[in-house]
Amino acid sequence: VLTYAPSLTNGFALDDVPAVQEDERLRDPSSLPELMRGPYLTYMPAARSPYRPITSASYAISWWIGGGHPMAFHAVNVGLHALASVFLLSLLTALAAPATAATLGAAVFAAHPVHVEAVAGIVGRADVLSTLFCFAALVVYLDRRLEMASRIAGVSALYLLALGSKEGAVVLPLIVLLVEALRPEATYREGDDDATADDGAPTAVDPSTTTVPPLRRASTRIARETLPFLVPMAVMLGIFLTARRAVLGAVLQLDVAAYIAILGTGERLTTAVANLGHLVRLLLVPSDLSPEYGPAVIMPAGLASPSFWVGAAVLGSAVGA
């Protein structure tokens, strides 16, 4: 909170102005249904606007509370980011990270300069909310003290909220698979349906007592543990995409910005790979930060660009791990 306290005195800047300050729908509580079934941005055609009803509703609530003063919006952003950091601490703890490592990891996340764009910019709330709901969903997923039905309902509801905050949350099911792979758990004997003790804790199994290959044991466990969650999450995704299509006229946005439209498919793909290298650089050396990473900051990259090969190396390392 202290790290981002200076942002509380900021005004509306850049995209904050057309997306928040000039959006008449935010000022009247009776417009809430319109916000939930309307495009996120009103200053462009619906075909180019995202659909983020949860974020839009949060703007409206901030407006009602603060009377339209930007400090109310900035205070909510900072509070949501702080809450997301707390959920990350809980997530790392649930993954059996040592207390010191979990605390340090959450602290780095909370204070990392790369988050300034999302936290200090009002429209960055879409990222903050989406991250918060994703972290919360993962914490609920890992909490074995809850009944299975409660865990499934909680994860599904939080996934829908995350999607309604920002569409990038669509990848959460993949993260659930990754978290399950990382979750400290006993291996399973072939044919075991429940390798847990009566209190729900995993039972230790000596890998030498089973002939089941480790990869097969892990794959079986991951599938068995995640499938009850992935099916309802797919339903939530279907609900969101149906609503998105009804509001925007399409599920996918093909009407992209001009600086993207002029690129061929191949150059779009190589630029996407190159951006992975930029992402790692921003995480490790967070300098030359920008509120907008368009062509003025990150240029398109082809096969001959060094940034493409750096990104390819990052991608290859991630896949290999």
VEXKE-419977 format. One line per field, with one value per residue: residue in three letters; x, y, z of N, C-alpha, C, CB in turn; residue number from 1. Coordinates in steps of 0.2 Angstrom, whole numbers. Glycine has a CB too. Layout:
N
type [ALA|...]
nX [X|...]
nY [Y|...]
nZ [Z|...]
caX [X|...]
caY [Y|...]
caZ [Z|...]
cX [X|...]
cY [Y|...]
cZ [Z|...]
cbX [X|...]
cbY [Y|...]
cbZ [Z|...]
seq [NUM|...]
***
This chain:
321
type [VAL|LEU|THR|TYR|ALA|PRO|SER|LEU|THR|ASN|GLY|PHE|ALA|LEU|ASP|ASP|VAL|PRO|ALA|VAL|GLN|GLU|ASP|GLU|ARG|LEU|ARG|ASP|PRO|SER|SER|LEU|PRO|GLU|LEU|MET|ARG|GLY|PRO|TYR|LEU|THR|TYR|MET|PRO|ALA|ALA|ARG|SER|PRO|TYR|ARG|PRO|ILE|THR|SER|ALA|SER|TYR|ALA|ILE|SER|TRP|TRP|ILE|GLY|GLY|GLY|HIS|PRO|MET|ALA|PHE|HIS|ALA|VAL|ASN|VAL|GLY|LEU|HIS|ALA|LEU|ALA|SER|VAL|PHE|LEU|LEU|SER|LEU|LEU|THR|ALA|LEU|ALA|ALA|PRO|ALA|THR|ALA|ALA|THR|LEU|GLY|ALA|ALA|VAL|PHE|ALA|ALA|HIS|PRO|VAL|HIS|VAL|GLU|ALA|VAL|ALA|GLY|ILE|VAL|GLY|ARG|ALA|ASP|VAL|LEU|SER|THR|LEU|PHE|CYS|PHE|ALA|ALA|LEU|VAL|VAL|TYR|LEU|ASP|ARG|ARG|LEU|GLU|MET|ALA|SER|ARG|ILE|ALA|GLY|VAL|SER|ALA|LEU|TYR|LEU|LEU|ALA|LEU|GLY|SER|LYS|GLU|GLY|ALA|VAL|VAL|LEU|PRO|LEU|ILE|VAL|LEU|LEU|VAL|GLU|ALA|LEU|ARG|PRO|GLU|ALA|THR|TYR|ARG|GLU|GLY|ASP|ASP|ASP|ALA|THR|ALA|ASP|ASP|GLY|ALA|PRO|THR|ALA|VAL|ASP|PRO|SER|THR|THR|THR|VAL|PRO|PRO|LEU|ARG|ARG|ALA|SER|THR|ARG|ILE|ALA|ARG|GLU|THR|LEU|PRO|PHE|LEU|VAL|PRO|MET|ALA|VAL|MET|LEU|GLY|ILE|PHE|LEU|THR|ALA|ARG|ARG|ALA|VAL|LEU|GLY|ALA|VAL|LEU|GLN|LEU|ASP|VAL|ALA|ALA|TYR|ILE|ALA|ILE|LEU|GLY|THR|GLY|GLU|ARG|LEU|THR|THR|ALA|VAL|ALA|ASN|LEU|GLY|HIS|LEU|VAL|ARG|LEU|LEU|LEU|VAL|PRO|SER|ASP|LEU|SER|PRO|GLU|TYR|GLY|PRO|ALA|VAL|ILE|MET|PRO|ALA|GLY|LEU|ALA|SER|PRO|SER|PHE|TRP|VAL|GLY|ALA|ALA|VAL|LEU|GLY|SER|ALA|VAL|GLY|ALA]
nX [4|10|19|12|5|8|1|-12|-15|-16|-23|-36|-29|-23|-30|-39|-47|-57|-62|-67|-69|-77|-87|-104|-112|-108|-111|-124|-134|-144|-140|-133|-138|-136|-123|-119|-123|-118|-105|-87|-81|-86|-83|-79|-82|-93|-88|-74|-72|-68|-77|-81|-89|-88|-78|-82|-93|-87|-80|-92|-96|-86|-87|-99|-96|-86|-90|-86|-73|-56|-47|-54|-55|-42|-39|-46|-40|-27|-30|-36|-25|-17|-25|-24|-11|-10|-18|-9|1|-6|-8|5|9|0|5|16|27|41|39|47|51|38|33|42|41|27|29|38|30|20|26|33|40|34|21|16|9|-3|-9|-7|-13|-30|-38|-31|-37|-44|-34|-29|-41|-44|-33|-33|-45|-42|-31|-38|-46|-37|-32|-44|-46|-35|-38|-41|-49|-61|-78|-80|-89|-91|-79|-78|-89|-85|-72|-77|-86|-78|-69|-78|-80|-67|-66|-75|-69|-57|-53|-41|-41|-45|-36|-35|-40|-29|-19|-23|-21|-7|-4|-9|0|11|8|12|11|7|13|4|-2|-4|-21|-26|-39|-40|-28|-27|-27|-38|-41|-40|-27|-13|-6|9|18|29|39|46|38|29|25|21|24|32|28|16|9|8|1|-11|-15|-16|-26|-37|-39|-41|-52|-65|-66|-63|-73|-85|-79|-77|-91|-93|-85|-92|-104|-99|-93|-105|-112|-103|-103|-117|-116|-106|-107|-99|-88|-74|-63|-60|-57|-45|-32|-24|-10|-8|-16|-9|1|7|1|12|22|15|15|28|32|24|31|43|39|39|52|54|45|51|62|57|52|64|73|66|66|64|50|33|17|10|12|15|19|28|36|39|44|38|43|53|59|72|75|84|77|66|73|77|65|61|70|66|53|56|63|53|44|52|54]
nY [-6|6|8|12|23|36|37|40|53|56|61|59|51|49|34|34|45|45|32|31|44|51|43|42|33|28|37|36|26|19|15|3|-10|-7|-6|-19|-26|-20|-13|-12|0|15|24|19|8|-6|-18|-17|-15|-21|-33|-31|-33|-33|-25|-13|-11|-10|2|11|9|15|28|32|31|40|52|54|59|57|51|42|31|28|24|12|4|3|-4|-16|-22|-24|-33|-44|-47|-52|-64|-70|-73|-83|-92|-96|-102|-112|-120|-126|-118|-112|-101|-89|-88|-88|-76|-67|-68|-64|-51|-46|-46|-37|-25|-24|-14|-16|-17|-4|2|-5|-3|11|17|21|13|2|-6|-17|-27|-29|-33|-45|-53|-54|-61|-73|-77|-79|-90|-100|-102|-106|-118|-126|-127|-140|-141|-137|-142|-153|-149|-136|-131|-132|-124|-112|-110|-110|-99|-88|-89|-85|-72|-67|-68|-58|-47|-46|-52|-60|-69|-81|-91|-97|-111|-118|-114|-119|-133|-133|-129|-140|-149|-144|-145|-151|-168|-185|-199|-210|-227|-239|-241|-236|-227|-217|-209|-204|-200|-202|-190|-182|-178|-181|-197|-205|-213|-225|-224|-235|-245|-247|-251|-242|-230|-214|-203|-207|-209|-196|-189|-196|-192|-178|-177|-183|-175|-162|-163|-162|-149|-142|-145|-138|-125|-124|-123|-110|-102|-104|-97|-84|-81|-82|-71|-61|-62|-58|-45|-38|-43|-53|-67|-67|-53|-46|-34|-25|-14|-1|-2|-15|-22|-20|-29|-44|-62|-70|-61|-56|-67|-69|-57|-59|-69|-63|-54|-61|-61|-48|-47|-55|-47|-35|-40|-44|-33|-20|-7|8|9|9|17|12|0|0|2|12|9|-4|-12|-21|-38|-48|-64|-61|-53|-50|-50|-59|-71|-71|-71|-84|-92|-91|-96|-109|-113|-113|-122|-133|-135]
nZ [0|4|-6|-17|-13|-17|-29|-26|-26|-40|-55|-68|-82|-98|-105|-95|-96|-107|-105|-92|-85|-94|-97|-96|-91|-79|-69|-64|-54|-59|-71|-70|-75|-89|-90|-87|-98|-109|-120|-115|-118|-124|-133|-145|-159|-155|-160|-158|-145|-129|-118|-102|-90|-75|-72|-77|-69|-56|-58|-58|-45|-38|-43|-37|-24|-22|-28|-41|-40|-43|-34|-27|-36|-37|-24|-23|-33|-27|-15|-20|-26|-16|-9|-18|-17|-5|-7|-16|-7|1|-8|-12|0|2|-8|-2|0|9|23|23|10|3|9|4|-10|-11|-7|-17|-28|-24|-23|-36|-49|-62|-61|-60|-70|-71|-58|-54|-65|-68|-77|-77|-68|-73|-75|-62|-55|-62|-60|-46|-44|-50|-42|-31|-34|-36|-24|-17|-24|-20|-6|4|15|13|7|-7|-16|-13|-16|-30|-34|-29|-36|-49|-49|-46|-58|-68|-63|-65|-79|-82|-78|-85|-101|-103|-92|-97|-98|-85|-82|-88|-79|-67|-70|-70|-57|-50|-55|-48|-35|-19|-16|-12|-22|-32|-30|-43|-48|-36|-28|-19|-12|1|18|32|37|26|22|12|9|12|-1|-6|-20|-25|-22|-32|-49|-58|-70|-66|-74|-79|-67|-62|-72|-71|-58|-60|-69|-63|-52|-57|-67|-61|-59|-71|-80|-75|-76|-90|-93|-87|-95|-107|-105|-103|-115|-123|-119|-122|-136|-138|-134|-141|-154|-159|-155|-156|-159|-174|-179|-178|-171|-181|-182|-180|-190|-202|-202|-207|-205|-201|-197|-186|-177|-175|-169|-157|-151|-149|-140|-128|-124|-121|-110|-100|-98|-93|-81|-74|-76|-73|-81|-91|-92|-98|-100|-111|-122|-137|-155|-154|-143|-142|-156|-171|-174|-184|-191|-193|-182|-167|-155|-157|-157|-144|-137|-142|-136|-123|-123|-127|-116|-106|-111|-111|-97]
caX [0|14|23|7|2|8|-4|-19|-16|-16|-30|-37|-24|-23|-36|-44|-52|-63|-65|-70|-71|-82|-92|-109|-116|-105|-114|-131|-134|-149|-137|-129|-139|-133|-115|-118|-125|-115|-98|-83|-79|-92|-80|-77|-87|-93|-84|-67|-72|-69|-83|-78|-95|-86|-73|-87|-98|-83|-80|-98|-96|-81|-90|-104|-93|-81|-93|-82|-66|-51|-44|-58|-53|-35|-39|-49|-35|-22|-33|-37|-19|-15|-28|-21|-4|-12|-20|-3|4|-9|-7|12|9|-3|10|21|33|43|36|51|50|31|32|46|37|21|31|40|24|16|30|37|38|31|14|14|4|-10|-11|-8|-18|-37|-41|-27|-41|-46|-29|-29|-47|-43|-27|-36|-50|-38|-27|-43|-49|-32|-32|-50|-45|-30|-40|-44|-53|-68|-81|-78|-94|-90|-73|-80|-93|-81|-68|-81|-89|-72|-67|-83|-79|-61|-67|-79|-65|-53|-53|-35|-42|-47|-30|-35|-39|-22|-15|-26|-17|0|-4|-10|7|16|5|15|6|10|12|-2|-1|-9|-27|-28|-44|-40|-22|-27|-29|-45|-42|-39|-20|-10|-3|16|19|36|39|49|33|24|28|18|29|31|24|9|5|7|-4|-17|-17|-18|-33|-42|-40|-44|-57|-71|-66|-62|-79|-89|-76|-79|-97|-93|-82|-97|-108|-96|-93|-111|-114|-99|-106|-123|-115|-101|-108|-94|-84|-67|-62|-56|-56|-39|-29|-21|-3|-8|-19|-4|6|5|1|19|25|11|17|35|31|21|36|48|37|40|58|53|42|56|67|53|52|71|76|60|67|60|43|28|9|7|18|13|25|33|40|41|43|37|50|53|64|79|76|87|72|63|76|77|59|60|73|62|47|59|65|47|41|57|54]
caY [0|12|9|15|28|42|37|42|60|56|63|55|51|44|31|35|50|42|26|32|51|54|38|45|27|27|42|35|19|15|13|-3|-15|-5|-7|-26|-29|-15|-14|-9|6|18|29|16|3|-11|-23|-16|-14|-27|-34|-32|-30|-33|-19|-7|-11|-7|10|14|9|20|35|33|32|46|57|56|61|52|48|36|26|26|20|6|1|1|-9|-22|-24|-26|-40|-49|-49|-57|-70|-74|-76|-89|-97|-99|-106|-118|-124|-128|-114|-110|-95|-84|-88|-86|-69|-63|-69|-59|-44|-44|-45|-31|-19|-24|-8|-17|-16|3|3|-8|0|18|19|18|8|-4|-10|-23|-32|-30|-37|-52|-56|-55|-67|-79|-80|-82|-96|-105|-103|-111|-125|-129|-128|-146|-141|-136|-148|-153|-145|-129|-129|-132|-119|-106|-109|-108|-92|-84|-89|-80|-65|-65|-67|-52|-42|-45|-58|-63|-74|-87|-96|-100|-118|-121|-113|-125|-139|-131|-128|-146|-152|-142|-146|-156|-173|-191|-202|-215|-233|-240|-243|-232|-222|-212|-210|-199|-202|-201|-183|-178|-177|-186|-203|-206|-219|-226|-225|-241|-251|-247|-251|-237|-225|-208|-198|-209|-208|-189|-188|-199|-188|-172|-178|-185|-170|-156|-164|-160|-142|-140|-145|-132|-119|-123|-120|-103|-99|-104|-92|-78|-80|-81|-64|-57|-62|-54|-38|-36|-45|-58|-69|-64|-47|-46|-27|-24|-8|-1|-4|-23|-24|-19|-34|-51|-67|-72|-56|-55|-72|-68|-52|-61|-73|-58|-50|-65|-59|-41|-48|-57|-41|-31|-43|-44|-27|-16|0|10|7|14|15|10|-4|0|2|17|7|-11|-13|-28|-42|-54|-69|-59|-49|-53|-50|-65|-77|-71|-74|-91|-96|-90|-101|-116|-115|-114|-129|-139|-135]
caZ [0|4|-12|-22|-10|-21|-34|-23|-28|-47|-58|-74|-87|-104|-107|-90|-97|-111|-102|-85|-83|-99|-98|-93|-88|-72|-64|-62|-52|-63|-77|-69|-80|-95|-89|-87|-104|-114|-121|-110|-120|-128|-138|-151|-161|-151|-162|-156|-138|-124|-114|-95|-85|-68|-71|-78|-62|-51|-59|-56|-38|-36|-44|-33|-17|-22|-32|-47|-38|-45|-28|-25|-40|-36|-18|-24|-36|-22|-11|-24|-28|-9|-8|-23|-15|1|-10|-18|-1|3|-14|-11|7|0|-12|3|0|15|25|21|2|2|11|0|-16|-11|-6|-23|-32|-22|-25|-42|-53|-68|-59|-59|-76|-69|-51|-54|-70|-66|-82|-76|-63|-76|-74|-55|-53|-65|-56|-39|-44|-52|-36|-26|-37|-35|-16|-16|-27|-16|1|5|21|10|4|-14|-20|-12|-20|-37|-35|-28|-42|-55|-49|-47|-65|-71|-61|-68|-86|-83|-77|-91|-105|-102|-87|-100|-97|-79|-82|-89|-73|-63|-72|-68|-50|-48|-56|-43|-28|-15|-15|-13|-28|-32|-33|-48|-45|-30|-30|-14|-9|6|25|34|38|20|21|7|12|9|-5|-8|-27|-26|-21|-38|-56|-63|-72|-63|-78|-79|-60|-61|-77|-68|-53|-62|-73|-58|-47|-60|-71|-58|-59|-78|-84|-74|-79|-97|-93|-86|-101|-112|-103|-104|-123|-126|-117|-126|-143|-138|-133|-146|-160|-161|-150|-158|-162|-180|-181|-173|-172|-188|-182|-180|-196|-207|-201|-210|-200|-199|-192|-179|-173|-173|-164|-151|-148|-147|-134|-122|-121|-118|-104|-95|-97|-88|-74|-71|-76|-74|-83|-97|-91|-102|-99|-117|-126|-144|-159|-152|-138|-144|-163|-174|-175|-189|-190|-192|-176|-161|-150|-159|-155|-137|-135|-144|-131|-117|-125|-127|-109|-103|-113|-108|-90]
cX [4|17|18|4|2|3|-11|-20|-16|-23|-31|-32|-25|-30|-41|-49|-58|-66|-69|-73|-77|-87|-98|-113|-114|-108|-121|-132|-139|-146|-133|-131|-136|-126|-114|-119|-122|-108|-94|-82|-84|-89|-77|-82|-87|-89|-76|-67|-72|-76|-81|-84|-93|-82|-78|-91|-93|-81|-86|-98|-91|-83|-95|-102|-90|-84|-89|-75|-61|-48|-48|-56|-46|-35|-41|-43|-30|-24|-34|-30|-16|-18|-26|-15|-5|-14|-14|1|1|-8|0|13|6|1|16|28|35|41|40|50|43|30|36|43|31|24|34|35|20|20|34|35|34|23|11|8|-3|-13|-12|-12|-25|-39|-37|-31|-43|-41|-29|-35|-46|-38|-30|-41|-47|-34|-32|-45|-44|-32|-38|-49|-40|-33|-44|-49|-60|-71|-80|-83|-93|-84|-74|-84|-89|-76|-72|-84|-83|-69|-72|-82|-72|-62|-71|-75|-60|-52|-47|-36|-44|-42|-31|-35|-33|-18|-17|-22|-10|1|-5|-3|12|14|9|10|10|9|7|0|-6|-15|-30|-34|-43|-34|-22|-29|-36|-46|-40|-32|-17|-6|4|16|26|36|41|44|28|28|25|23|27|26|17|5|4|1|-11|-20|-20|-25|-38|-44|-43|-50|-64|-72|-66|-69|-84|-86|-77|-86|-97|-90|-88|-102|-105|-95|-100|-114|-110|-101|-112|-122|-111|-102|-104|-90|-77|-67|-57|-54|-51|-36|-25|-14|-3|-10|-14|1|3|5|7|22|21|14|24|36|29|27|41|46|38|47|58|49|47|61|63|53|59|74|70|62|64|53|38|21|6|13|16|20|30|38|43|39|42|43|49|58|71|81|79|82|67|66|77|71|58|64|69|56|50|60|58|44|45|56|47]
cY [6|13|13|21|35|43|39|49|61|58|57|56|46|41|31|40|48|36|26|39|53|49|40|39|26|32|41|28|15|13|6|-8|-14|-7|-15|-29|-24|-16|-10|-2|9|23|26|11|-3|-17|-23|-15|-21|-28|-36|-29|-29|-27|-13|-6|-8|0|13|15|15|27|36|35|39|52|59|58|55|48|42|30|23|22|13|1|-2|-5|-16|-26|-27|-33|-45|-51|-54|-64|-74|-77|-83|-94|-101|-103|-112|-123|-126|-124|-112|-103|-89|-83|-85|-78|-65|-63|-64|-52|-41|-42|-39|-25|-19|-18|-10|-17|-9|4|1|-4|7|21|16|13|1|-9|-17|-29|-34|-35|-44|-56|-58|-61|-73|-82|-83|-89|-102|-107|-108|-118|-129|-131|-134|-146|-139|-142|-147|-149|-138|-126|-128|-126|-112|-105|-107|-101|-87|-83|-84|-73|-62|-64|-60|-46|-40|-52|-62|-69|-80|-92|-99|-107|-121|-120|-118|-131|-138|-132|-136|-150|-150|-143|-152|-162|-180|-194|-207|-222|-235|-243|-240|-227|-216|-213|-204|-203|-200|-193|-178|-177|-183|-191|-204|-213|-220|-228|-232|-247|-251|-247|-246|-232|-218|-203|-200|-208|-200|-187|-190|-194|-181|-172|-179|-179|-164|-157|-161|-152|-139|-140|-139|-125|-118|-121|-112|-99|-99|-98|-85|-76|-79|-74|-60|-56|-57|-47|-35|-38|-51|-60|-67|-57|-47|-39|-24|-17|-7|-3|-12|-25|-24|-25|-40|-56|-69|-67|-55|-61|-71|-62|-54|-65|-68|-55|-54|-63|-52|-42|-50|-51|-37|-34|-43|-38|-22|-8|2|8|12|12|12|6|-5|0|7|15|0|-12|-20|-31|-47|-59|-67|-55|-53|-54|-57|-71|-77|-74|-81|-95|-96|-96|-108|-118|-116|-120|-134|-140|-139]
cZ [0|-2|-17|-19|-14|-27|-32|-25|-36|-49|-63|-79|-92|-105|-101|-92|-102|-108|-96|-84|-88|-100|-93|-89|-81|-67|-61|-60|-56|-69|-76|-74|-87|-95|-90|-94|-110|-115|-116|-112|-125|-133|-144|-153|-156|-153|-160|-148|-134|-121|-107|-90|-78|-67|-72|-71|-57|-52|-57|-49|-35|-37|-39|-26|-17|-25|-38|-46|-40|-39|-26|-29|-39|-29|-19|-28|-31|-18|-14|-25|-21|-8|-12|-20|-9|-2|-13|-12|1|-2|-13|-5|5|-4|-9|2|7|17|23|13|0|3|6|-7|-17|-11|-13|-28|-30|-24|-31|-46|-59|-67|-59|-64|-74|-63|-51|-59|-68|-71|-81|-71|-67|-75|-67|-53|-56|-61|-49|-39|-46|-46|-31|-28|-36|-28|-14|-18|-23|-8|2|11|19|7|-4|-18|-19|-15|-27|-38|-34|-34|-48|-55|-49|-54|-69|-70|-65|-75|-87|-81|-83|-95|-105|-97|-90|-99|-90|-78|-83|-83|-68|-64|-69|-61|-47|-49|-51|-36|-25|-13|-15|-20|-27|-34|-38|-46|-39|-32|-25|-10|-3|13|27|35|32|18|16|11|8|5|-7|-15|-29|-26|-27|-44|-61|-64|-69|-67|-78|-72|-60|-66|-74|-63|-55|-65|-68|-54|-51|-64|-68|-58|-66|-81|-82|-76|-86|-98|-92|-92|-107|-111|-104|-111|-126|-125|-121|-133|-143|-138|-139|-153|-163|-155|-150|-161|-168|-182|-176|-175|-178|-188|-182|-187|-202|-207|-204|-204|-197|-195|-186|-175|-171|-168|-157|-147|-145|-140|-127|-119|-118|-111|-98|-93|-92|-81|-71|-71|-78|-75|-89|-97|-95|-100|-106|-121|-133|-148|-157|-146|-140|-152|-165|-175|-180|-187|-189|-186|-170|-156|-151|-156|-147|-134|-137|-139|-124|-118|-124|-120|-105|-104|-110|-101|-88]
cbX [-5|19|24|3|5|15|-5|-19|-11|-13|-30|-44|-17|-17|-35|-40|-48|-61|-60|-65|-65|-78|-90|-114|-114|-97|-114|-136|-137|-155|-132|-130|-147|-135|-112|-122|-132|-117|-96|-77|-72|-97|-75|-70|-86|-100|-84|-64|-78|-63|-88|-72|-100|-83|-68|-91|-101|-76|-79|-104|-95|-74|-93|-109|-89|-75|-93|-86|-65|-45|-44|-66|-54|-30|-43|-55|-32|-20|-40|-41|-14|-16|-36|-20|0|-18|-26|1|4|-17|-7|17|6|-10|12|23|32|51|36|58|52|26|35|53|35|17|37|45|19|15|35|35|45|32|12|20|6|-9|-6|-1|-16|-42|-40|-21|-47|-47|-22|-29|-53|-41|-21|-40|-56|-33|-23|-49|-50|-25|-33|-56|-41|-24|-45|-39|-51|-68|-89|-78|-101|-89|-67|-84|-99|-77|-64|-87|-92|-66|-67|-90|-78|-56|-71|-85|-61|-46|-55|-30|-47|-48|-24|-41|-44|-19|-16|-33|-17|3|-10|-16|9|17|-2|19|1|7|19|-8|-2|-6|-27|-23|-51|-46|-16|-31|-24|-47|-37|-43|-16|-6|-7|21|14|39|42|55|29|19|28|11|30|37|27|8|10|13|-3|-17|-12|-13|-33|-40|-34|-38|-58|-72|-60|-57|-83|-90|-68|-78|-102|-89|-76|-100|-110|-89|-89|-116|-113|-92|-107|-127|-111|-94|-108|-89|-84|-63|-60|-59|-63|-33|-24|-21|0|-12|-25|-1|8|10|-3|23|26|4|16|40|27|15|39|49|29|41|63|48|36|60|69|46|50|75|82|55|75|64|40|30|6|4|19|9|23|29|36|37|49|33|52|54|63|81|70|93|67|61|83|78|53|63|80|59|44|65|69|42|41|64|53]
cbY [0|11|2|10|30|43|30|41|65|50|69|56|50|39|23|37|56|41|21|31|56|55|31|48|21|28|49|37|19|20|18|-5|-16|2|-5|-29|-30|-8|-11|-13|6|22|33|12|1|-14|-23|-10|-10|-27|-39|-28|-34|-39|-20|-9|-17|-11|11|10|2|19|35|27|26|44|63|60|63|54|53|37|29|32|24|6|5|7|-7|-21|-19|-21|-38|-46|-43|-54|-69|-69|-71|-87|-94|-93|-102|-117|-120|-135|-107|-110|-95|-85|-95|-90|-68|-66|-76|-61|-44|-49|-51|-31|-18|-30|-5|-24|-20|7|0|-15|-2|21|17|24|10|-3|-7|-22|-29|-23|-34|-51|-52|-49|-65|-78|-74|-77|-96|-103|-97|-107|-124|-126|-122|-152|-135|-130|-148|-160|-147|-128|-134|-138|-119|-107|-115|-113|-91|-86|-96|-82|-64|-71|-72|-52|-43|-42|-57|-59|-72|-86|-93|-97|-121|-117|-105|-126|-140|-125|-124|-150|-151|-134|-148|-154|-172|-196|-206|-212|-239|-245|-251|-229|-225|-212|-209|-193|-200|-204|-180|-172|-177|-183|-209|-206|-220|-232|-219|-242|-250|-242|-258|-234|-224|-205|-198|-217|-210|-185|-191|-206|-187|-169|-183|-191|-168|-154|-171|-162|-139|-144|-152|-131|-120|-130|-123|-102|-103|-110|-92|-78|-86|-86|-63|-60|-69|-57|-37|-38|-40|-56|-77|-69|-41|-50|-23|-29|-6|7|-1|-26|-19|-13|-35|-54|-73|-74|-49|-56|-79|-67|-46|-66|-78|-53|-49|-72|-58|-37|-53|-63|-38|-29|-50|-49|-26|-16|1|8|6|13|22|15|-11|6|3|24|6|-17|-10|-27|-44|-51|-75|-55|-46|-49|-44|-66|-77|-64|-70|-92|-92|-83|-99|-116|-109|-108|-129|-137|-128]
cbZ [6|10|-15|-25|-3|-24|-37|-16|-25|-50|-61|-76|-83|-104|-108|-83|-101|-118|-102|-80|-84|-106|-96|-98|-92|-72|-68|-68|-44|-64|-80|-62|-80|-97|-83|-82|-105|-112|-128|-109|-124|-123|-135|-150|-168|-150|-170|-159|-135|-119|-117|-95|-86|-66|-76|-84|-60|-51|-67|-59|-35|-40|-51|-32|-16|-24|-27|-51|-31|-50|-22|-25|-48|-36|-13|-28|-42|-18|-8|-30|-30|-4|-9|-30|-12|5|-15|-22|5|4|-20|-11|12|-3|-19|1|-5|16|33|23|-1|6|18|-1|-18|-5|-1|-26|-31|-14|-19|-46|-55|-71|-53|-60|-82|-68|-46|-55|-77|-67|-89|-73|-61|-84|-76|-51|-56|-72|-55|-36|-49|-58|-33|-25|-44|-38|-12|-19|-34|-16|3|6|26|5|5|-17|-17|-4|-19|-39|-30|-22|-43|-56|-42|-42|-67|-70|-54|-67|-89|-79|-71|-90|-112|-100|-82|-108|-98|-75|-87|-95|-71|-63|-79|-71|-47|-52|-63|-44|-28|-9|-20|-7|-31|-36|-27|-54|-44|-26|-29|-9|-13|5|30|40|43|20|27|2|13|14|-10|-4|-30|-22|-15|-38|-59|-59|-80|-61|-85|-81|-54|-63|-83|-66|-48|-67|-78|-54|-44|-65|-73|-51|-56|-81|-82|-66|-77|-100|-88|-80|-104|-113|-95|-101|-126|-123|-109|-125|-145|-133|-126|-144|-165|-166|-150|-162|-156|-185|-180|-174|-166|-190|-176|-174|-197|-207|-194|-215|-202|-205|-196|-181|-177|-179|-166|-152|-153|-152|-134|-124|-127|-122|-105|-98|-103|-91|-75|-75|-81|-69|-83|-103|-84|-109|-98|-122|-122|-146|-166|-149|-131|-140|-167|-180|-168|-196|-195|-198|-174|-158|-150|-166|-158|-134|-139|-151|-130|-116|-131|-131|-106|-104|-121|-110|-86]
seq [1|2|3|4|5|6|7|8|9|10|11|12|13|14|15|16|17|18|19|20|21|22|23|24|25|26|27|28|29|30|31|32|33|34|35|36|37|38|39|40|41|42|43|44|45|46|47|48|49|50|51|52|53|54|55|56|57|58|59|60|61|62|63|64|65|66|67|68|69|70|71|72|73|74|75|76|77|78|79|80|81|82|83|84|85|86|87|88|89|90|91|92|93|94|95|96|97|98|99|100|101|102|103|104|105|106|107|108|109|110|111|112|113|114|115|116|117|118|119|120|121|122|123|124|125|126|127|128|129|130|131|132|133|134|135|136|137|138|139|140|141|142|143|144|145|146|147|148|149|150|151|152|153|154|155|156|157|158|159|160|161|162|163|164|165|166|167|168|169|170|171|172|173|174|175|176|177|178|179|180|181|182|183|184|185|186|187|188|189|190|191|192|193|194|195|196|197|198|199|200|201|202|203|204|205|206|207|208|209|210|211|212|213|214|215|216|217|218|219|220|221|222|223|224|225|226|227|228|229|230|231|232|233|234|235|236|237|238|239|240|241|242|243|244|245|246|247|248|249|250|251|252|253|254|255|256|257|258|259|260|261|262|263|264|265|266|267|268|269|270|271|272|273|274|275|276|277|278|279|280|281|282|283|284|285|286|287|288|289|290|291|292|293|294|295|296|297|298|299|300|301|302|303|304|305|306|307|308|309|310|311|312|313|314|315|316|317|318|319|320|321]
***
